[in-house]
Amino acid sequence: MTDRFAPYRDLAALFPDEVITRAEVSDVELPGGAGTLALITLDNHAGPKRPTTLGPNTLIGLGRVLDAQAERARSGELAGVAITGKPGFLVAGADLGSVSSLKEGAEGSLLARLGHDVYNVLTDFPVPSFAFINGVALGGGLEIALAANYRAVSSQARGLGLPEAFIGLVPGWGGVWKTPRITGPRDALRLMIKNPLANNRSIDGRTAHSIGLADAIFDPAQDPADTGVFVRACVDWAARVIAGDAETLTALAAQRDRDTSDQAWDDAIAEGRALVAAKTGGHVPAPAKVMELFEAGRHRTREESAAAECEALAELMLTHEFANTVYAFLDVVQKRSKQPAGAPSAELARPVRKVGVVGAGLMAGQLAMVYAQKLKVPVVMTDIDQERVDRGVGHVHAAVDKLASKGTLSQEAGEQLKSLVTGSVSKDVYADADFVIEAVFEEMGVKKTVLAELERIVSDECILATNTSSLSVTEMAADLRHPERLVGFHFFNPVAVMPLVEIVRGPSTTDEVLATAFATAKGLGKTAVLVQDAAAFVVNRILLRMMGEVQHSFDSGTPAEVADHALDPMALPMTPFTLLAMVGIPVAQHVTESLNTAFGDERFPVSTNLQRLIDAGITSLWAPAGKDAEDGEVIPAQTRAVLETGDSPESSEQLLVRVQDALAQEIGLMLDEGVVADAEDIDLCMILGAGWPMHLGGITPYLDQVGASERVNGRRFHG
């Protein structure tokens, strides 16, 4: 048999370190005398936590195995072929590290073509082909399933999707063309555009079945490592399909009845265009390219679409945006987050069996909820009167009831969770707590009073934590009898969603206390970054420097719409004035005042215009959407009346460069001061604490690429 994959040998040789996912074949006799099924299991034999991925060596191996099985099928040995994965994974997608190492467009095009050549064998197989989606199936991993003639999914599968628009690529192995023809264009748009641009959401097995991505759905065994129950159910179903069982084929036809009408295509294309424009403003290449392929693919053949996908992949693989995303995802979020710089040995951590939360406001309620839900320990909230306590505990219980109503929690689990969260007006309830965190008003005097009171109540071993966003942990500890027990433990809002915790070490904080803080953050499902005690730490310091530059430009005379959209080329999650309204003008002003005290007027001027808005009770510069203008970007007359602006406007280009330089300066100073250990920690904080785009690499690779690092600091942050 001719080796059709021989032309790809030179490409494969570029990846000597690829962790190869092997395609292992076992023959399964189908029930009812339906014949023999060749079951191909994809396994890298790298342990249960190492995802299976696809590099060129893996693809060539899979292609050769598929070719061999096709020969068997043509000779009459096989009635069908099926692909599944090791426990927990079908395939987690392409090996991004391998892809990002390609230096020439021709190499990228060759890798794209290789994927199509392999997957086409499965699509054009001489007997029915099946995919049994037992777990994670992302990008090229999901495209394997799309290439099969029939698909079944586990009801417990998680992490299914086509995230390429998020990571700087396109679904390049047939996904753009096949998905709308399987699910209908509306749900295909959801998979390829809406979910990736919504912070890279994925879907689960039940959703995959509901949108027609899978033809059938089966329950797995309770033990995730036992794939036999699911595979056996899939094999029985495959046997019925192959045998032409009338009931099975009728159900299959109904499941595949999806809306692929012209109207469905028109609606999906219009929605996709609007979404890409709103989310990226045309400044990020991958989502626009996905939409281009999606729209053109409506009238293309499979082969025409494949050629266009290969061309697009070759182009996008060489962009800064893709390189930044790979750095952000692999080097920062996956690797750096698991090995936090400066963290003491986890063996020093103390057990946390009871948690106290001082305060019963909205932030305190979120903290109480996450501690109880994740650590499964009693959590006690306190406040100055019973009404506040009852309201705070009530908010937590209502949040639990909401989860139960959605089916996220069982009724029994919900009741158990609610029983863990209680309240009191007396801080004496903290006498036996192991970890108490204050979430009171962001004012030094208030926090010092609370901490002094706690110290008279808690045990000597109890850790005291502050959720301060900007104040000095050193000053808070100054009057404590045991300053070594105090640690900064700064969450981001909303607590349940934002994955970052900034852990602040004071001058006396012990390794045991620090280790417990890191272990607690891990138990909460958060990523912790060690930061030194400097005003506003990392995220808020960078955000306020950025927002301050924009505000100063507006105060100096730059039109509001110019100032607010000057940063659009960065495609940030929201504009500065929108962020200001979301954070709250008084909160932003308060943090700026702390930064001004620490670093002076030149970098952190306090805006008199913002103070005028605060004094007038105005919460946003822009009018609410739909009130004075459709898009809300109008300053109401009563707001304009309290503002005073200068006569020195800047262009959007000038302001963008100014902000780039300001960020490069501030980050350079933070690294010189040792606020964090490395530029990677800055990027990790901005990605996980502020939702900054991965296509910027967090922030520092972007500042290198636009020249700001060298303009301001005389050196790049990376290399």
Residue, then its C-alpha position, 0 to 999 in steps of 0.5 A: m500500500t502506498d504511503r500517502f503521508a510520506p510527503y509530510r516526513d520533513l514536516a514531522a522531523l521539525f518536531p522531535d519533542e512532540v508528545i505523540t498521541r498513538a492510534e491503537v486498534s482493537d477489533v470489537e465484534l458487534p452484537g447481532g452479528a453486525g460484523t467487526l468494528a475497528l475501535i481506534t483509541l487515541d492515547n499518549h500514555a502520559g498519565p491521566k492529567r496530560p491531555t492528548t494533543l495533535g502534532p504532525n507525527t501524531l497526525i501521520g500515525l493516525g492517517r496511516v492507521l486509518d488507511a490500514q483499516a480502510e484496506r481491511a474494510r474494502s476487503g470485507e473484514l470490517a463493518g465499521v470503524a470508530i475513534t475514541g480517547k483515553p479517559g477524560f479526553l477524545v483529543a484536547g486539540a492541536d499541540l499549540g507549542s508545535v504549531s507556534s514553532l513554525k517559522e514559514g507560511a509554507e510549513g503552516s500550510l503543510l500542517a493544515r493540509l496534513g490534517h485535512d488529508v487525515y480527516n478525509v480518510l475518516t469522512d470518506f471511509p468505505v464503511p460507516s465511521f463513528a466518533f465516541i466523544n468520551g471527554v474533552a474535544l477541542g479544536g482539532g480534537l472536535e474536528i475528528a468527531l466532525a469528520a466521522n459519519y456518526r457521533a455519540v457523546s458522553s452525558q458527562a463530557r466537558g470541554l467541547g468546542l472550537p476555540e480557534a478564534f480565541i487562540g488566534l487561528v481558525p478551525g482549519w481541519g474542516g470545522v468551518w465547513k462541516t459544523p454548520r452542515i451538522t448543527g445548522p449555521r446558528d449553532a455553528l456560529r455559537l461554537m466558532i464565534k460566540n463562545p470563543l469571544a465570550n472568554n472561550r466558553s465550551i459546551d458539555g455533552r448534553t449541549a452537544h447532543s441538543i444542538g445536533l453536534a452528536d447523534a446520540i448520548f449515553d451515560p458513562a460509568q460513575d468512575p471516570a477512569d472506566t470508559g467501558v460502560f460508555v464505549r459498550a453503549c456506543v458500540d451497541w448503537a453503532a451496531r444498530v446503525i450499521a444493521g439498519d435498525a429502523e427505530t435507530l435510523t428514524a431517531l437519527a434522522a430526527q436528530r439531524d433535522r437542523d435548520t440550514s435554510d437561507q434565512a438561518w444562514d443570513d441570520a447567523i452571518a449578520e449576528g456573527r458580523a455584528l458580534v466580531a465588530a463589537k468585540t474586536g472592532g476589526h483589530v484582531p485578525a482571527p475572529a474576522k477570518v473565521m467569519e470570512l470563511f464561515e460566510a464564504g463556506r456557505h457556497r463552497t465545496r468541501e475541497e474549496s473550503a479546505a484550501a481556504e482554511c489552509e491558506a488562512l492557517a498559514e497566514l495566522m500562524l505567523t501573526h503576533e496575536f497567535a504568538n501572544t496567545v500561545y505565550a499567554f495560554l501555555d507559558v503563563v496561564q498553564k505553566r506559570s500559574k502552577q508554579p507561583a514564584g516565591a510560594p513557600s513549600a506547600e508542606l508548611a500549610r496549616p489546615v483550615r477547618k473554619v473561616g470567618v468573614v468580617g462584613a456582610g455586604l455584597m463582597a463579603g457574601q461572595l467570599a462566604m459563598v466561595y469559601a463554603q462551596k469550595l472548602k466545604v467548611p463552616v463560614v461565619m459572617t459578622d456585621i454591626d447589626q442583626e439586620r445587616v447580618d441577616r441580609g448578608v446570609g440571606h444573599v448567600h442562601a439565595a445564591v445557593d437556591k439559584l444554583a439549585s434551581k438551575g440544576t448546578l447543585s442538587q437540592e440536598a447539596g444546596e441545603q448542606l451548603k446553606s447550613l455551612v454559612t451562618g452569621s452573628v453580630s459578635k466577633d466572638v464566633y471567630a474564637d475557634a476559626d483558623f482563617v478570618i478575612e476582613a471585607v470591610f470599608e476600604e479605609m485604613g482606620v476602619k481596617k486597623t480597628v477591625l484587625a485589632e479587635l480580631e486579634r483579641i478574640v482569635s487563637d494564636e494560630c489563626i491567620l488574619a487576612t485582608n481583602t484590601s485592593s490598595l492599602s498597605v498591609t504593612e501599615m495594617a500590621a504595624d500595631l498588631r501584637h502578631p503582625e506575622r499572622l497577617v496576609g493580604f488576600h485580594f479577590f477580584n469581582p465577581v469572586a465566583v468568576m475571576p480566578l485571580v487572588e493577589i497574595v500580599r506578603g507583609p514584612s513579618t508574614t511567616d512562611e507558614v502563613l503564606a503557605t496556608a494562603f496559597a493552599t487556601a487559594k488553591g482549594l478555592g480553585k483560584t490562581a494565586v500570585l505573590v505580590q509585594d506590599a506596594a500601593a494597589f499591588v498589580v492589577n489595580r495599579i496598572l488599570l488605574r494608570m491606564m484609566g488615569e491617562v485617558q481621564h487626564s486626556f479628557d480633562s485636558g480637552t480630548p473629546a470623550e468619544v475619542a478618549d474612550h475609544a483611543l484604546d480600541p486597537m487593543a480590543l480590551p474587554m471594555t472601554p476605560f469609561t465603561l470600566l470606570a462606571m462598572v468599578g464605580i467612580p468613588v472606588a476608582q477615585h479612592v484607589t487613585e488617591s492611594l496611588n497618588t499618595a504613594f507615587g505622586d501627581e505625575r503618574f497618578p493625578v487625582s481628577t477634579n472632574l471625577q470628584r465633581l461627578i462624585d459630589a453631584g452623585i453622577t455614576s457614569l460619564w455616558a448616559p445610560a444606553g437607549k436614554d439619550a442615544e442608541d449606543g449610550e455614548v452621549i454625555p447628558a447636559q447635567t453631566r456636562a454642566v459639572l465638568e471643566t475641560g481644557d483646550s489641549p486635545e489629543s488625537s486617538e493615535q497620540l493617546l494610544v501611544r501615550v497609554q502604551d508608554a505609560l503602561a510600559q513605564e509603570i510595569g518597568l517600575m513594578l518589576d524594578e521594585g520587585v512587586v512581582a518576580d517577573a513580567e510573566d506574573i504581570d501578564l498572569c495578573m492582567i489575564l486572570g484579574a482583569g480579563w485582558p486579552m490573550h492576543l496581547g499576551g496579557i500586556t508585556p509582549y504587546l508593549d514590546q511589539v509596539g515599541a513602548s518598552e524600548r521607547v520608555n525603558g530602553r529594553r524589551f520585557h522579553g528577549 
